[in-house]
Amino acid sequence: MIRVAALQFAAEADADTNLAGILARIEAAVREQGAVPATIALLDGTVRVGLSGAQLDAVASRDDVAKLSARDLPLAAARGASGATTVAATAHVAARVGIRVFATGGLGGVHREAQETWDESADLVALSRTAICVVCSGVKSILDVPATLERLETLGVGVAGYGTDRFPGFYLADSGHPAPWRLDSPVEVAAALRAREELGIDGALVVANPLDEQLDPELHERVLTEALAAAGAEGIRGRDVTPFLLARFHEQTGGASLRANVRLVLRNAALAGQIAVAAT
């Protein structure tokens, strides 16, 4: 039986970043575990599950590739547009074609000051109604992590730290909050997925895989504080906040955040491949 792990990747990148090369390395990380990678994207109005080399290059290099959530897919498809899929869109497409596991960098979540803005990623609701395993490095540390964990609990999304009792925070191995559950091997994750199916649970299982070499916590806190202040001063709100903050991290850390981003998504892709094999 073919073991498939879907992939979703969005890097905070500048013009010098070799995204095509990074995407190829991510797919190779899945293959090395005995699974088949299936990068998901919308190209010229058609959803693609598994991309050729030329299509990977197009996603990485074309200027007309938008960021598409699940709600955007039908509109973009009708217009013949192209786009990289968010966690919400990737989960929907992967589950629809029978893929049980996918890898990403970090989940979206509840934004800081959401009590005033109501700004919450569509990833959370999408995972509450999609039976899939998401391997990630926790929630992006620029978000409101405790509020995101509360929302995941309310929405019935299972969350487990992989080899850790602490919930990762993307660039940080420990967000400062405990993981609700812990799983220590691909076999244990596969057993949890089988139990979920037997019990008829519809929501996703988030496997939070911590980064092995985290960003310096003091540097992270300083850059985050400065970036949040800059976003407020420039009136940046809503969906524009995350790319702004990630770009500031890239600039203010001398590229260390981008290197961490690439390293964590490679680790997540490899683990997703292992889980896909174990779940077969």
Secondary structure, 3 states (H helix, E strand, C coil): CCCEEEECCCCCCCCCCCHHHHHHHHHHHHHCCCCEEEEEEEECCEEEECCCHHHHHHHHHCCCEEEECHHHHHHHHHCCCEEEECHHHHHHHHHHCCCCEEECCCECCECCCHHHHCCECHHHHHHHCCCCEEEECEECCCCCHHHHHHHHHHCCCEEEEECCCEEEECCEEEEEEECCEEECCHHHHHHHHHHHHHHCCCCCEEEECCCCCCCCHHHHHHHHHHHHHHHHHCCCCHHHHHHHHHHHHHHHCCCHHHHHHHHHHHHHHHHHHHHHHHCC
